[in-house]
Amino acid sequence: MENTYPTPMNTTESGNGNNRKWLYILLGILVIVLILVSFYLLTQIKGTGTGKPAINQNTTSQNNPTPVAVPQSNNNLSDNGPFVYTSQLQTATVNQQYETTISGAIYNLNVQLSGSLISGYPQGLQITSCQTVFNSPDISQIAAKNSYVTCTIGGIPTEAGDFNITFGLSTQGEQGISEKIIPLKVNP
């Protein structure tokens, strides 16, 4: 009778196999963590899924703040000129006092911004004031050096309808003007 003993394993081969197994597990975990961190950072930059970062905005005395959006890219933002954030206005009513704000900014510059109602607005409304804040913390995640403007539109609209207001935002320098069409509904 021949003695049969189990063949001893080569411990270096077994050790390498286990080490590779753990290395693959660790690499997999690392990849998952990187994907999650990237997703988190991307959602912080993109805001609410509009493809644009969210910003803080002071609201008017009305219950509905004016919706805003910020440009996607922050590369050479001062070359892009001013940017109008506001995309729609609160509903107004004929012969009733109305007040809302339109906001915008320019990045990497501290310059005075001014707004204007160019066309498409109902009679009775006008810009009552524009206030520029330099280095606003509201948009500092886009550019620490910035000029943020809030223009107040007010008055008593005298005609009902759906309007497409062309709002212009400009600087006193060579940065140009930005125009944006913003819808406004005035109820009878």
C-alpha positions as CSV (number, residue, x, y, z in Angstrom):
1,M,0.0,0.0,0.0
2,E,1.4,3.2,-1.1
3,N,1.0,6.3,1.1
4,T,-0.7,9.1,-0.6
5,Y,-0.4,12.5,0.8
6,P,-2.0,15.6,-0.5
7,T,0.3,17.5,-2.7
8,P,1.4,20.7,-0.9
9,M,0.3,23.9,-2.6
10,N,2.8,26.4,-3.8
11,T,2.1,29.2,-1.3
12,T,3.4,31.9,-3.5
13,E,1.0,31.1,-6.3
14,S,-1.9,30.9,-3.8
15,G,-0.8,34.2,-2.2
16,N,-0.6,36.0,-5.6
17,G,-4.1,34.8,-6.5
18,N,-5.5,36.1,-3.2
19,N,-3.6,39.4,-3.6
20,R,-4.9,39.9,-7.1
21,K,-8.4,39.1,-5.9
22,W,-8.1,41.8,-3.2
23,L,-6.5,44.2,-5.6
24,Y,-9.4,43.9,-8.1
25,I,-11.9,44.4,-5.3
26,L,-10.1,47.5,-4.1
27,L,-9.8,48.8,-7.6
28,G,-13.6,48.2,-8.1
29,I,-14.4,50.1,-4.9
30,L,-12.1,52.9,-5.9
31,V,-13.8,53.2,-9.3
32,I,-17.2,53.3,-7.6
33,V,-16.1,56.0,-5.2
34,L,-14.7,58.1,-8.1
35,I,-17.9,57.8,-10.0
36,L,-20.0,58.8,-7.0
37,V,-17.7,61.8,-6.2
38,S,-17.8,62.8,-9.9
39,F,-21.6,62.6,-9.9
40,Y,-21.8,64.6,-6.7
41,L,-19.5,67.4,-8.1
42,L,-21.4,67.4,-11.4
43,T,-24.7,67.9,-9.6
44,Q,-23.2,70.7,-7.5
45,I,-22.1,72.5,-10.7
46,K,-25.2,71.8,-12.7
47,G,-27.7,72.7,-10.0
48,T,-31.3,71.5,-10.6
49,G,-30.7,69.6,-13.9
50,T,-30.9,72.7,-16.1
51,G,-27.4,72.2,-17.2
52,K,-26.5,75.4,-15.3
53,P,-25.3,76.0,-11.8
54,A,-27.8,77.1,-9.2
55,I,-27.2,80.5,-7.5
56,N,-28.8,82.1,-4.5
57,Q,-31.1,85.0,-5.3
58,N,-32.7,87.5,-3.0
59,T,-36.4,87.4,-3.6
60,T,-38.7,90.3,-4.1
61,S,-41.5,91.1,-1.7
62,Q,-43.8,88.8,-3.7
63,N,-44.0,85.1,-2.9
64,N,-42.6,83.9,-6.2
65,P,-38.9,84.6,-6.8
66,T,-37.8,85.3,-10.3
67,P,-36.3,82.0,-11.7
68,V,-32.7,82.3,-12.7
69,A,-30.1,80.3,-14.5
70,V,-26.3,80.7,-14.8
71,P,-24.2,80.0,-17.9
72,Q,-22.7,76.5,-18.1
73,S,-19.1,77.4,-18.7
74,N,-16.9,79.6,-16.6
75,N,-14.0,79.7,-19.0
76,N,-13.1,83.3,-20.0
77,L,-16.4,84.5,-18.7
78,S,-15.5,88.1,-19.0
79,D,-15.1,87.6,-22.7
80,N,-18.7,86.5,-22.9
81,G,-20.0,89.9,-21.7
82,P,-22.9,90.3,-19.3
83,F,-25.4,87.5,-18.8
84,V,-29.1,87.8,-18.0
85,Y,-30.2,85.1,-15.5
86,T,-34.0,85.7,-15.4
87,S,-36.0,83.4,-17.6
88,Q,-39.6,84.4,-16.7
89,L,-41.5,87.0,-14.8
90,Q,-44.3,86.7,-12.3
91,T,-47.8,87.3,-13.6
92,A,-49.1,90.9,-13.5
93,T,-52.7,92.2,-13.5
94,V,-54.0,95.2,-15.4
95,N,-54.4,98.4,-13.3
96,Q,-52.7,96.8,-10.3
97,Q,-49.3,97.8,-8.9
98,Y,-46.6,95.4,-10.1
99,E,-43.0,94.9,-9.1
100,T,-40.5,92.2,-10.0
101,T,-36.7,91.8,-10.5
102,I,-34.5,90.8,-13.4
103,S,-31.0,89.8,-12.5
104,G,-27.7,89.2,-14.3
105,A,-24.0,89.4,-14.0
106,I,-20.6,89.6,-15.6
107,Y,-17.7,87.5,-14.4
108,N,-14.0,88.3,-13.7
109,L,-14.8,92.0,-13.8
110,N,-16.0,94.7,-11.4
111,V,-18.0,97.0,-13.7
112,Q,-21.2,98.9,-13.3
113,L,-24.1,97.1,-15.0
114,S,-27.3,98.7,-16.2
115,G,-30.5,97.3,-17.6
116,S,-33.1,98.5,-20.1
117,L,-36.5,97.4,-21.4
118,I,-35.8,97.4,-25.1
119,S,-39.2,96.2,-26.6
120,G,-42.2,94.1,-26.1
121,Y,-43.3,95.3,-22.6
122,P,-46.8,96.6,-21.7
123,Q,-47.5,100.2,-21.2
124,G,-47.2,101.3,-17.6
125,L,-44.1,99.3,-16.8
126,Q,-40.6,100.6,-16.5
127,I,-37.3,100.0,-14.8
128,T,-37.3,101.7,-11.5
129,S,-33.8,100.9,-10.3
130,C,-30.7,98.7,-11.0
131,Q,-28.3,97.9,-8.2
132,T,-24.9,96.4,-9.0
133,V,-23.0,94.4,-6.3
134,F,-19.3,93.8,-6.8
135,N,-17.9,90.4,-5.8
136,S,-21.3,89.1,-4.8
137,P,-21.2,86.0,-2.7
138,D,-24.4,84.8,-4.5
139,I,-22.4,83.9,-7.5
140,S,-18.9,83.5,-6.0
141,Q,-18.9,79.8,-6.9
142,I,-18.8,80.9,-10.6
143,A,-16.3,83.7,-10.2
144,A,-15.0,85.3,-7.1
145,K,-14.5,88.6,-9.0
146,N,-17.9,89.5,-10.4
147,S,-20.5,92.1,-10.9
148,Y,-24.1,91.0,-10.0
149,V,-27.0,93.3,-10.9
150,T,-30.7,93.3,-9.8
151,C,-33.0,95.6,-11.8
152,T,-36.5,96.3,-10.5
153,I,-39.3,96.6,-12.9
154,G,-42.4,98.3,-11.6
155,G,-45.5,100.2,-12.4
156,I,-49.1,99.7,-13.3
157,P,-49.7,97.8,-16.5
158,T,-52.5,99.2,-18.6
159,E,-53.0,96.4,-21.1
160,A,-53.6,92.6,-20.7
161,G,-51.9,89.9,-22.8
162,D,-48.9,87.7,-23.2
163,F,-45.8,89.8,-23.8
164,N,-42.2,88.9,-24.8
165,I,-40.1,91.6,-23.1
166,T,-36.7,92.1,-24.6
167,F,-34.4,93.1,-21.7
168,G,-30.9,94.4,-22.3
169,L,-28.0,94.3,-19.8
170,S,-25.0,96.4,-20.6
171,T,-21.7,97.6,-19.1
172,Q,-20.0,101.0,-19.3
173,G,-17.0,99.3,-20.9
174,E,-16.3,97.3,-24.0
175,Q,-18.0,94.1,-22.7
176,G,-21.1,94.9,-24.8
177,I,-24.7,94.2,-24.3
178,S,-26.7,91.1,-23.6
179,E,-30.3,90.8,-24.7
180,K,-32.8,88.2,-23.5
181,I,-36.5,87.8,-24.3
182,I,-38.4,87.1,-21.1
183,P,-42.2,86.2,-21.2
184,L,-44.6,88.2,-19.1
185,K,-48.4,87.4,-18.7
186,V,-50.6,90.3,-17.7
187,N,-54.1,89.2,-16.6
188,P,-57.1,91.4,-17.3
